[in-house]
Amino acid sequence: MVKIKANPLNIDFKRCTVENKLQQIRNSKVATVPEIINVWTIDIEPKESKAVLDFIRLETQKTDPLSLIHIKRIRKSMDTNKRITLHVALCSTQLFHNKEDILSKLEKYSTKFQYTNLCCTNKIPMEAAPTKELMEKWSEEYWPLVWRGNPNNQILNDYTFDFPFIEEIIKKISKLSVEEQEKGNKMPVVSAFVDPLDATNVIYATDSRHMAGALPLDHSILNGINTVAEKLTLRKSENPSVEDDGYLCLNFDVYTTHEPCSMCAMALIHSRIKRCIFVKEMKNTGALRPDSGDGYCMHSNRLLNSKYEVFQWIGEDYGTSVVNDLECC
């Protein structure tokens, strides 16, 4: 994790752009009600705090599937006799589902600190608050939080980009899109699928739904996913010992000439891609931009169990073909 000031990339944190070539696409609506998770907590006396924080650092912090850097680990309370009790958030319930599991961890530290009231009823916001005002409000309602500035700034800062490669792919799919249009394809939409473990063998897919014998579902993204599946099937037939991760496009980067429709955006959710970069927005049918279609922002919809990064290419225009804005891509 590089510090924001030390990042060599030109990032405009207000406009959410990188190198004036990529525009981050995210839901612009500020969530005033947080998504809530449960955490395991214990009560301790102040003298036990150092040992308990050591326990967190050594036993839970690095392995917890949910980052809790946005919360204060300790909440203080005082009774009528001015006796102070510290309530400590150890980890999320996603790390230890059962009480027996976390008890076995705590047992190893029984000689180092004493505690009471191990429970998982306390709730915290799953992510940092987007504004300082909400941070203060959520701290009152749920659990004390930490304000580290706009959390999206760090998200943008942590992204990695291979711009020469990205530009090469954008140029290629734009060129293929023009060629498809010249060949008479009524939907000159082109997508590229890049496996991070095999980035030299890029899979290119075109929209074929207007061709003879094609199906209405034959969008370029679905055709690309099908090609990934066919290649995996072939590898398994040639080598039965080949293992797969259960998801067809796990951590793939997907590039496409036109903003995906809701069907294709959801297919990318199911395929567990890492990132999607598109060139042209589709005002009426797109499902990624907050101002496209019905504003689904499918890639970051809190009602779904997976997310992926999305950027729109705003760099040099390589002449991508125009598609009727009422068509689903």
C-alpha positions in Angstrom: 0.0 0.0 0.0 1.7 3.2 -1.2 1.0 6.5 0.5 -1.2 8.9 -1.5 1.5 11.5 -1.7 4.0 8.9 -3.0 1.8 7.5 -5.7 3.4 8.0 -9.1 0.1 8.0 -10.9 -1.8 11.2 -11.6 -5.0 10.7 -9.6 -7.6 13.4 -9.4 -9.4 12.4 -6.2 -12.3 15.0 -6.7 -13.1 13.8 -10.2 -12.1 10.2 -9.5 -9.9 10.0 -12.6 -6.6 8.3 -13.1 -4.0 9.7 -15.6 -6.9 11.5 -17.3 -7.6 8.2 -19.0 -9.8 6.3 -16.6 -12.9 7.5 -14.8 -13.9 5.6 -11.8 -17.6 4.5 -11.9 -19.3 4.2 -8.6 -22.7 4.8 -7.0 -22.9 8.5 -6.4 -25.7 8.2 -3.9 -24.4 8.4 -0.4 -25.7 5.6 1.7 -27.0 7.2 4.9 -27.9 3.8 6.4 -24.9 1.5 6.6 -24.7 -2.2 5.9 -24.3 -3.8 9.3 -22.2 -6.8 10.5 -21.8 -8.5 13.8 -18.6 -8.6 15.8 -17.3 -10.7 18.6 -16.7 -8.5 21.7 -15.5 -8.9 25.2 -15.5 -6.7 28.4 -12.2 -6.0 30.2 -10.7 -3.8 32.8 -8.5 -1.0 31.5 -5.3 -2.7 32.8 -6.0 -5.6 30.4 -6.1 -3.4 27.2 -2.5 -3.9 26.1 -2.7 -7.7 26.2 -6.0 -7.8 24.4 -4.8 -5.5 21.7 -1.8 -7.8 21.3 -4.2 -10.7 20.9 -6.1 -8.8 18.1 -2.8 -8.0 16.3 -1.5 -11.6 16.5 -4.7 -13.7 16.2 -7.5 -11.9 14.3 -6.5 -8.7 12.5 -4.6 -10.3 9.6 -7.0 -13.2 9.1 -10.3 -11.5 9.5 -12.0 -11.5 6.0 -13.5 -8.1 6.8 -11.3 -5.1 7.5 -12.1 -3.3 10.7 -9.6 -0.4 10.3 -12.5 2.0 10.2 -13.6 1.3 13.8 -12.1 2.0 17.2 -11.4 -1.3 18.8 -12.3 -0.1 22.3 -15.5 1.5 23.5 -15.5 2.9 27.1 -18.4 2.9 29.5 -18.7 4.0 33.2 -21.2 2.8 35.8 -22.8 4.8 38.6 -19.8 4.1 40.8 -17.5 5.6 38.1 -16.1 2.1 37.4 -14.7 2.0 33.9 -15.3 -1.0 31.6 -13.7 -1.4 28.2 -15.8 -3.2 25.5 -13.4 -4.6 22.9 -14.2 -5.6 19.3 -12.1 -8.6 18.6 -13.1 -9.6 15.1 -16.1 -10.1 12.8 -18.3 -13.1 13.1 -17.2 -14.1 9.6 -13.8 -15.0 11.0 -15.3 -17.2 13.8 -18.8 -18.4 13.1 -19.1 -20.4 16.4 -18.5 -19.4 19.9 -16.4 -22.5 20.5 -13.9 -21.5 17.8 -13.1 -18.1 19.3 -13.1 -19.5 22.8 -10.3 -21.9 21.8 -8.3 -18.9 20.6 -8.9 -16.9 23.8 -8.0 -19.9 25.9 -4.4 -19.7 24.7 -4.2 -16.2 26.3 -5.9 -17.1 29.6 -2.8 -16.3 31.6 -2.3 -13.0 29.8 -5.6 -11.3 30.4 -9.1 -11.8 32.0 -12.4 -10.9 30.3 -16.1 -11.3 30.6 -19.2 -11.2 28.5 -18.0 -12.8 25.2 -20.8 -12.2 22.7 -21.6 -11.4 19.1 -24.6 -9.2 19.4 -22.8 -5.9 18.9 -23.3 -4.5 15.4 -20.9 -2.2 13.4 -21.0 -0.6 9.9 -19.3 -2.9 7.5 -17.5 0.0 5.7 -16.2 3.4 6.6 -18.6 6.3 6.6 -18.4 8.4 3.4 -18.6 11.7 5.3 -17.4 13.0 8.7 -21.0 13.8 9.6 -22.1 10.2 9.0 -19.1 8.9 10.8 -20.2 10.8 13.9 -23.8 9.7 13.5 -22.9 6.1 13.0 -20.5 6.2 16.0 -23.4 7.2 18.2 -25.8 4.6 16.8 -23.5 1.6 16.5 -19.9 1.7 17.5 -17.1 4.3 17.7 -15.6 4.8 14.2 -12.4 6.4 13.0 -12.4 9.2 10.4 -9.5 8.8 8.0 -10.9 11.1 5.3 -12.9 10.1 2.3 -12.5 6.3 2.1 -12.7 6.3 -1.7 -9.5 8.2 -1.9 -7.6 5.3 -0.4 -9.5 2.9 -2.6 -8.4 4.8 -5.7 -4.9 5.1 -4.4 -4.6 1.3 -3.9 -5.6 0.4 -7.5 -2.9 -0.8 -9.8 -2.9 -0.2 -13.6 -0.7 -1.3 -16.5 -1.6 1.7 -18.8 0.4 0.6 -21.9 -1.5 -2.8 -21.8 -4.8 -1.2 -21.1 -4.4 1.3 -23.9 -3.4 -1.5 -26.3 -6.6 -3.5 -25.5 -8.8 -0.4 -25.8 -7.3 0.3 -29.2 -7.8 -3.3 -30.3 -11.4 -3.6 -29.3 -12.2 -0.2 -30.8 -10.6 -1.4 -34.1 -12.5 -4.7 -34.0 -15.7 -2.8 -33.4 -15.2 -0.7 -36.5 -14.5 -3.9 -38.5 -17.6 -5.5 -37.2 -19.7 -2.6 -38.3 -18.1 -2.6 -41.8 -18.9 -6.3 -42.1 -22.6 -5.5 -41.5 -22.9 -6.4 -37.8 -25.8 -4.4 -36.4 -24.4 -4.6 -32.9 -20.6 -3.9 -33.3 -19.9 -4.5 -29.6 -16.5 -6.1 -28.8 -15.2 -7.4 -25.4 -11.8 -8.7 -24.3 -11.3 -11.1 -21.4 -7.9 -11.0 -19.7 -6.9 -13.8 -17.3 -4.3 -12.4 -14.8 -2.5 -15.8 -14.9 -2.3 -15.8 -18.7 -2.5 -12.2 -19.8 -0.8 -12.8 -23.2 -3.7 -14.9 -24.4 -6.5 -12.4 -24.6 -10.0 -13.7 -25.5 -11.9 -11.4 -27.8 -15.6 -11.8 -28.3 -18.2 -10.1 -30.5 -21.9 -9.6 -30.4 -23.6 -12.2 -32.6 -27.3 -12.0 -31.8 -28.2 -10.6 -35.3 -26.4 -13.4 -37.1 -28.2 -16.4 -38.6 -29.0 -19.1 -36.1 -27.9 -16.9 -33.1 -29.8 -16.3 -29.9 -31.0 -13.0 -28.3 -28.6 -13.8 -25.4 -25.5 -13.8 -27.7 -24.1 -10.5 -26.4 -20.4 -10.0 -26.6 -19.8 -10.4 -22.9 -21.9 -13.6 -22.7 -20.1 -15.0 -25.7 -16.8 -14.2 -24.0 -17.8 -16.0 -20.9 -18.8 -19.0 -23.0 -15.4 -19.0 -24.7 -13.7 -19.0 -21.4 -15.8 -22.0 -20.4 -15.0 -23.8 -23.6 -11.3 -23.3 -23.2 -11.4 -24.6 -19.6 -13.3 -27.6 -20.8 -10.7 -28.3 -23.5 -7.9 -28.0 -21.0 -9.6 -30.4 -18.6 -10.1 -32.9 -21.4 -6.5 -32.7 -22.3 -5.3 -32.8 -18.7 -7.8 -34.1 -16.2 -5.7 -32.9 -13.3 -6.4 -29.3 -14.2 -8.1 -27.6 -11.3 -10.5 -24.7 -11.5 -11.6 -22.1 -8.8 -15.3 -22.7 -9.2 -15.8 -19.3 -11.0 -15.2 -19.0 -14.7 -13.5 -15.6 -14.8 -12.1 -15.2 -11.3 -10.1 -12.0 -11.0 -10.3 -11.4 -14.8 -10.1 -7.9 -16.3 -12.9 -7.4 -18.9 -12.7 -4.6 -21.5 -15.7 -3.8 -23.6 -16.6 -1.1 -26.2 -20.0 -0.3 -24.8 -21.4 -0.2 -21.2 -22.9 -3.6 -20.4 -26.6 -4.1 -19.9 -28.1 -5.4 -16.7 -27.9 -9.0 -17.9 -24.2 -8.8 -18.9 -23.3 -6.8 -15.8 -24.9 -9.5 -13.6 -23.1 -12.2 -15.6 -19.9 -10.5 -14.7 -20.9 -10.6 -11.0 -21.6 -14.4 -11.2 -18.2 -14.9 -13.0 -16.4 -13.0 -10.2 -14.3 -10.7 -12.4 -12.0 -8.1 -10.8 -12.4 -5.1 -13.1 -14.5 -3.9 -16.1 -13.4 -1.1 -18.3 -15.8 0.2 -21.0 -15.5 2.9 -23.6 -18.9 4.2 -24.5 -21.7 4.8 -22.0 -25.2 3.6 -22.9 -27.6 6.1 -21.3 -30.8 4.1 -21.7 -29.7 0.5 -21.2 -26.4 0.6 -19.3 -26.2 -0.9 -15.8 -23.0 0.4 -14.4 -23.1 4.2 -14.4 -25.4 5.8 -11.8 -27.0 7.9 -14.6 -27.4 5.1 -17.1 -30.6 3.0 -17.4 -32.3 2.6 -14.1 -29.1 3.5 -12.1 -28.5 -0.1 -10.9 -24.7 0.4 -10.5 -24.7 -3.4 -10.7 -21.0 -3.8 -9.9 -21.4 -2.1 -6.5 -25.0 -2.9 -5.6 -25.1 -3.5 -1.8 -27.9 -6.1 -2.3 -25.5 -8.4 -4.2 -22.9 -10.7 -2.6 -20.0 -9.7 -4.9 -18.6 -6.6 -6.5 -16.1 -5.5 -9.1 -14.2 -2.4 -10.1 -15.5 -0.3 -13.0 -13.8 2.4 -15.0 -14.8 4.2 -18.2 -12.1 5.0 -20.7 -11.8 8.8 -21.1 -8.4 8.8 -22.9 -7.8 9.0 -26.6 -10.8 8.3 -28.8 -9.9 5.3 -31.0 -13.1 5.5 -33.0 -15.4 2.9 -31.4 -18.5 2.3 -33.4 -21.8 3.9 -32.3 -24.6 1.7 -31.2 -28.3 2.8 -30.9 -28.7 3.9 -27.3 -31.9 1.9 -27.0 -30.0 -1.4 -27.6 -28.8 -3.5 -24.7 -25.1 -4.3 -24.8 
